Amino acid sequence: MRPMLSWAFLRMRVGIAVARATLVWAGRVTVLSRALRPDSDGGRRAGSDPEGHRRPGPDGSVSAKRDVAPLSFRATGGTGLLVALGLGVAALTSDPAAADDPFTTLALIRPPRIQAAQPFTLPTLTGPPIRLADYRGRVVLLNFWATWCPACQAEMPAMERLYQAFKDRGLGLLAISIDADGRSAVEPFVRGRTFTYPIGLDPKMAIADRYGVRALPMTVLVDRSGNLVARAVGPREWDAPAAHAVVEFLLDRQ
């Protein structure tokens, strides 16, 4: 007989599901569709006209390129149900012990078992290619982003502040762009911005696929031993006290 799932585990899983749905509904994440692939039109971009120029959407935003496109959501009568379910989960998760856990405060998803981070080598915007193995013995924050993702842009300055606070104590940070145009899209974006952490280029989403990226931004935390310890779907306040506490915990853990 299979053991019954604990009430705490069920509460956590429901809370994660509703938090993700709420983020998507509020437009805080860009959900990626793998259905749109280049085909006989020569790899025309998703949401583009026959000449390949991207068309702005009704709100003026520009769709993702080629094989990545944001999914659209229409308001339906389910809005009330979503809000009601969210309120119910908020009541269920109001656990004083959970409130003291910075992973919970930051709404990070922790894996049920130990899992090694997938190795990779990526070209960078400046400098030589970078390998995940180069970070062995450090705590690593991998952030998947794109220049066309507003939520990604919003959280990057906070990531820089977190990096500056902990880089000398063993924190590594790598921002991995999935822009289909690669360097030509990313270079103009970072020009004039004071990001000191390296930026990797993953235009074919080879590394993003390994890490199961289906929405942006997505952040993965790797411990000193090279194991996945948490991930975040959607933006976070990476310079908030909870983020500092998470990094402190991982740096102190041997």
Buried (B, 14 or more C-beta within 10 A) or exposed (E): EEEEEEEEEEBBEBBBEBBBBBBBBEEBBBBBBEEBEEEEEEEBBBBBEEEEEBEEEEEEBBBBBBBBBBEEEEEEEEEEEBEEBBEEBEEBBEEEEBEEBBBBBBBBBBEEEEEEBBEBEBBBBEEEEBEBEBBEEBBBBBBBBBBBBEBBBEBBBBBBEBBBBBBEEBBBBBBBBBBBBBBEBBEEBBEEEEBEBBBBBBBEBEBBBEBEBBBBBBBBBBBBEBBBBBBBBBBBEBBBEBBBBBBBBBBEEE
